[in-house]
Amino acid sequence: MAFSRLRYSPFCFSGKKGSSPKLIIPCVVGGVFLLGLLTCFIVFWKQIMRPGQRKADIDGATELRGPEDFEFKILKKATHNFDQANKLGEGGFGEVFKGTLENGKVVAVKKLTLGHSARAISEFESEVRLISNVHHRNLVRLLGCCRQGHERLLIYEYMPNISLNRILFGKKKRLLSWKERFNIILGTARGLAYLHEEFHVCIIHRDIKSSNILLDNSFQAKIADFGLARLLPNDKTHVSTRVAGTVGYTAPEYARYGQLTKKADTYSFGVVVLEIVSGRKSIDMKQPPDMEYLLQWVWRLYEENKVLELVESEKEMEGYNEEEVLRVINLALLCIQESFRHRPSMPEVVTMLLSKDEIDFQKHLHTSFADMPSVQFTESSATITESLNG
């Protein structure tokens, strides 16, 4: 019969004499493998070359995506036309308002006061794009931004307990347990360590203070107002620019010479730690003359070997642990040393807070006690700014 002469291609299953399934199976498997590789390549190519995807910037930071854009009319409605009754605070960059979006989500809307120059707008755009990708449990998250004419607005997650400043010194002051205080200190240290070393570019806050440490429902610390912090260039050890800090918290080398390093944040962190332990402001003219300036008082207690007198209401503080409190005070003293070279880095601070090993603080402490008040409390030495939500 004619049909008996028909033969299949050697690339198909065949009954032809001499053909072998051993040759056919590798061909099929190889084809599937190549097809899989091609598919993966196409998907990957689309991901990295999708429209709007930005390339790495000149500092080597890859910007994954920009912040979400909010319509001005939505924010206006959410804040009841920026009603003063919804005002959370006013800082160096502008006012902050509580807002409730249409979906019920509560946010903090910050109206920035910026220059109208093309450079100012460009710097804002690039920095906001960068920090929109900063995610850490101890940093206030930037949800989005809004551009309305010359106005620039930032939308942050809302913190129910507002700021550490209000908890420690405000009208609704609350006596925190030692565990709560320690967790706030540790959380703040972790947030700064992330900004300095763990994010893909180094971000120096430059204005760490109690009113820039916000608290969520469980009193977990979240650092605010780092959104417009300038980045430390990779090829410089310091940057001399306009000092952007707050009197009472600013590191002496930054206040005097505009010399900015990561250790400037370490200094400010040390001041905040002493505020948390003592329940007293860095500068408080309501205190007796010998206690008006917190650091001056602390160094005097240190010289007299009486630093535990610094502790606020130790008899009432729940969970008070004298040994742990003393370790934290000693660590704060390391952070506020006059020379930034003698201060620990923030990752080192985190390690010391978590370590159970004995640390010889005396060995690492280099003080210039007599100079501390003149360095820290000269009002002309720094630009006075207030907090985002303080």
C-alpha positions in Angstrom: 0.0 0.0 0.0 1.0 3.6 -0.7 0.6 4.5 3.0 3.3 1.9 3.9 5.9 4.2 2.4 5.2 7.2 4.5 7.8 8.0 7.1 7.8 10.6 9.9 10.5 13.2 10.3 13.5 12.0 12.4 12.6 14.9 14.8 9.2 13.3 15.5 8.4 10.2 17.3 8.9 7.5 14.6 8.6 3.9 14.1 11.5 4.0 11.6 14.1 1.3 12.2 17.2 2.7 13.8 15.5 5.8 15.4 15.9 6.0 19.2 13.8 7.7 22.0 17.2 8.4 23.7 17.9 11.0 21.0 14.4 12.5 21.0 14.1 13.2 24.8 17.2 15.4 25.1 16.0 17.4 22.1 12.6 18.1 23.7 14.1 18.9 27.2 16.7 21.3 25.6 14.0 23.1 23.6 11.9 23.6 26.8 14.9 24.9 28.6 15.8 27.4 25.9 12.2 28.6 25.8 12.2 29.1 29.5 15.5 31.1 29.4 14.0 33.3 26.6 10.9 33.9 28.6 12.8 34.9 31.7 15.0 37.3 29.7 12.0 39.0 28.2 10.3 39.5 31.6 13.5 40.8 33.2 14.1 43.2 30.3 10.7 44.6 30.6 11.1 45.1 34.4 14.4 47.0 34.2 13.4 49.0 31.1 9.8 49.8 32.0 8.6 53.3 31.2 9.4 55.8 33.9 12.1 53.6 35.5 15.0 55.8 36.5 18.6 54.9 36.1 21.1 55.0 38.9 22.0 58.6 39.9 25.5 60.0 39.8 26.1 59.0 43.4 25.4 55.3 42.5 22.0 55.2 44.2 19.4 53.3 42.2 16.0 54.9 42.6 13.4 52.2 42.5 10.4 54.4 42.2 9.2 57.9 43.0 6.6 58.9 45.7 2.9 58.6 45.1 1.4 61.8 43.7 -1.6 63.2 45.6 -4.0 65.8 44.2 -4.0 69.1 46.0 -7.8 69.1 46.3 -7.8 65.8 48.0 -5.3 67.0 50.6 -7.3 70.3 51.0 -10.4 68.3 51.7 -8.6 65.9 54.1 -7.3 68.7 56.3 -10.5 70.8 56.0 -8.7 73.5 54.0 -5.7 73.3 56.3 -7.7 74.3 59.3 -5.7 75.5 62.2 -7.6 73.0 64.4 -5.9 70.2 62.5 -2.4 71.8 62.8 0.0 69.4 64.4 3.0 71.7 64.5 5.2 74.1 62.7 8.9 73.6 61.9 11.7 75.1 59.9 10.4 73.7 56.6 6.7 74.6 57.2 3.5 73.7 58.9 2.1 70.1 59.5 -1.6 69.2 59.5 -3.5 66.1 60.4 -5.6 64.9 57.5 -8.1 62.1 56.9 -8.3 60.8 53.3 -11.5 59.6 51.7 -10.6 55.9 52.5 -10.4 56.8 56.2 -6.6 56.7 56.4 -5.1 59.4 58.7 -2.0 61.1 57.5 0.3 64.0 58.3 0.5 66.6 55.6 3.5 68.9 55.6 3.4 72.2 53.7 6.9 73.0 52.8 8.4 76.5 52.7 10.9 76.4 49.9 12.5 78.8 47.5 11.0 79.2 44.1 14.2 78.9 42.2 14.6 76.1 39.6 17.5 74.8 41.7 15.4 74.6 44.9 12.7 72.7 43.0 15.2 70.4 41.4 16.8 69.6 44.7 13.4 68.9 46.3 12.4 66.6 43.5 15.6 64.5 43.6 15.7 64.2 47.4 12.1 63.3 47.7 12.5 60.6 45.0 15.3 59.1 47.0 13.8 59.1 50.4 10.5 57.7 49.1 12.4 54.4 49.0 13.6 54.6 52.6 11.8 52.0 54.6 12.6 51.1 58.2 10.4 50.5 61.2 12.1 53.4 63.1 11.7 56.0 60.4 8.5 57.9 59.6 7.4 56.7 56.2 6.9 59.2 53.3 3.7 58.2 51.6 3.7 60.7 48.8 4.0 64.3 47.7 2.0 67.0 46.0 3.0 69.8 43.7 0.6 72.8 43.5 2.1 75.9 41.8 5.1 76.8 43.9 3.8 74.8 46.9 5.3 71.5 47.8 3.6 69.1 50.2 4.8 65.9 51.7 2.4 63.2 53.0 3.6 61.1 55.9 2.2 58.3 58.0 0.4 59.7 61.1 1.8 59.1 64.6 -1.0 59.0 67.2 1.3 59.9 70.1 2.8 62.8 68.2 6.3 63.4 69.5 8.7 62.4 72.3 9.0 66.1 73.1 5.3 66.3 74.0 5.4 63.1 76.0 8.4 64.3 78.0 7.7 68.0 78.3 4.2 68.8 77.0 0.9 69.6 78.7 0.0 65.9 78.5 3.3 64.7 79.9 3.4 61.0 80.7 5.8 59.2 83.0 7.3 56.5 80.8 8.5 53.2 82.2 12.2 52.4 81.9 11.4 49.7 79.3 9.5 52.3 77.2 12.4 54.7 77.5 15.0 52.1 76.6 13.0 51.0 73.6 12.7 54.6 72.3 16.5 55.0 72.7 17.2 51.7 71.0 14.7 52.4 68.2 16.2 55.9 67.5 19.7 54.4 67.4 18.6 51.8 64.9 16.9 54.3 62.7 20.0 56.5 62.6 22.3 53.5 62.0 20.1 52.6 59.0 20.3 56.1 57.5 24.1 56.2 58.0 25.2 52.8 57.0 22.4 50.5 55.7 20.6 52.6 53.1 22.4 52.6 49.7 23.5 56.2 50.3 24.5 57.8 53.5 21.9 60.2 54.9 22.8 62.5 57.7 19.8 63.9 59.6 21.4 67.1 60.9 18.6 67.9 63.3 18.0 65.1 65.7 16.0 66.2 68.8 13.1 65.0 70.9 10.5 66.7 68.8 11.8 65.0 65.7 11.3 61.5 67.3 7.6 60.6 66.8 5.8 57.8 68.6 3.2 55.3 67.3 0.5 53.6 69.3 2.9 51.3 71.1 5.4 54.1 71.7 7.8 52.8 69.1 10.2 55.5 68.0 10.1 56.8 64.5 12.6 59.5 63.3 10.9 62.3 61.4 12.1 65.2 59.3 15.0 63.4 57.6 13.2 63.8 54.2 15.1 66.9 53.2 18.4 65.9 54.8 21.4 66.4 52.5 23.4 63.5 51.4 27.0 63.1 52.4 29.2 63.1 49.2 31.2 59.9 48.9 34.5 61.7 48.2 34.4 64.2 51.1 35.0 63.8 54.8 32.8 66.7 55.7 30.6 69.3 54.0 30.7 73.0 55.0 27.1 74.4 54.4 24.5 76.4 56.1 24.1 75.0 59.6 20.7 73.4 59.9 20.3 72.3 63.6 18.7 73.3 66.8 20.4 75.1 69.7 21.0 72.6 72.6 21.4 69.6 70.2 24.0 70.7 67.6 27.4 69.2 67.7 30.2 71.7 68.4 32.2 71.2 65.3 29.0 71.6 63.2 27.9 74.7 65.1 31.3 76.3 65.0 32.7 75.5 61.6 29.8 73.9 59.6 31.8 70.6 59.6 29.3 67.9 59.0 29.9 64.2 59.6 27.8 61.3 60.7 29.1 61.9 64.2 27.1 65.1 64.4 24.0 62.9 64.6 25.7 60.8 67.2 26.1 63.9 69.4 22.5 65.0 69.0 21.4 61.5 69.8 23.4 61.6 73.0 21.6 64.8 74.1 18.2 63.2 73.4 19.2 60.1 75.5 19.9 62.4 78.4 16.6 64.1 78.0 14.8 60.7 78.0 16.6 59.6 81.1 16.2 62.8 83.0 12.8 64.1 81.7 14.4 67.5 81.3 14.9 69.7 78.3 18.4 70.3 76.9 17.8 74.0 77.7 15.3 74.9 80.3 15.3 78.3 81.9 12.6 77.2 84.4 15.2 75.1 86.2 17.6 76.5 88.9 20.7 78.3 87.4 23.0 75.3 88.0 20.5 73.0 86.1 19.3 75.3 83.2 21.7 73.6 80.7 21.3 69.9 80.8 24.8 69.0 79.5 26.5 71.4 81.9 24.6 69.8 84.8 25.3 66.2 83.6 29.1 66.8 83.3 29.1 68.2 86.8 27.3 65.1 88.1 29.8 63.0 86.2 32.8 64.8 87.8 31.2 64.3 91.2 30.4 60.6 90.5 26.7 61.3 91.0 25.2 60.7 87.5 22.3 58.6 88.8 20.9 61.8 90.3 20.1 62.6 86.7 17.3 60.0 86.5 13.7 61.2 86.6 11.5 59.9 89.4 13.5 56.7 89.8 11.3 55.6 92.7 8.2 55.9 90.5 9.6 54.7 87.2 8.3 51.2 86.5 11.0 48.6 85.8 13.9 50.9 86.9 17.2 49.0 86.6 20.1 50.9 88.1 22.8 49.0 86.3 21.1 49.4 82.8 20.3 53.0 83.4 24.0 53.7 84.3 25.2 52.0 81.1 22.8 54.1 79.0 24.0 57.3 80.7 27.6 56.4 80.2 26.9 55.7 76.5 25.2 59.1 76.2 28.4 60.7 77.6 30.4 58.9 74.9 28.1 60.3 72.3 28.4 63.9 73.4 32.2 64.1 73.6 33.5 67.3 72.1 35.7 65.7 69.4 33.7 63.8 66.9 36.6 61.4 66.5 36.0 60.1 70.0 32.3 59.5 69.5 31.0 56.0 68.6 29.3 55.4 65.2 25.5 54.7 65.4 26.0 51.0 64.5 28.5 50.8 67.4 25.9 52.5 69.7 23.3 49.9 68.7 25.8 47.1 69.5 26.6 48.6 72.9 22.9 49.0 73.8 22.3 45.4 73.1 25.5 44.0 74.5 25.5 42.4 77.9 29.2 42.5 78.1 30.9 45.0 80.4 32.1 48.1 78.5 34.9 50.2 79.9 33.3 53.6 79.2 36.0 55.4 81.2 38.7 54.2 78.7 36.9 55.7 75.8 35.8 59.0 77.4 37.6 62.2 76.5 36.0 65.2 78.1 36.6 68.9 78.0 34.2 69.8 80.7 35.0 73.5 80.9 34.3 74.1 77.3 31.0 72.3 77.0 28.6 75.2 78.0 30.2 77.8 75.7 30.1 75.4 72.8 26.6 74.1 73.3 24.6 77.1 74.3 25.7 80.0 72.1 22.5 80.9 70.3 24.3 82.4 67.3 26.1 79.2 66.7 23.2 77.4 65.1 20.0 78.0 63.1 17.0 77.6 65.4 14.4 75.3 63.8 11.4 73.6 65.2 10.1 70.1 64.6 7.9 68.7 61.9 5.3 67.6 64.4 6.6 69.3 67.6 
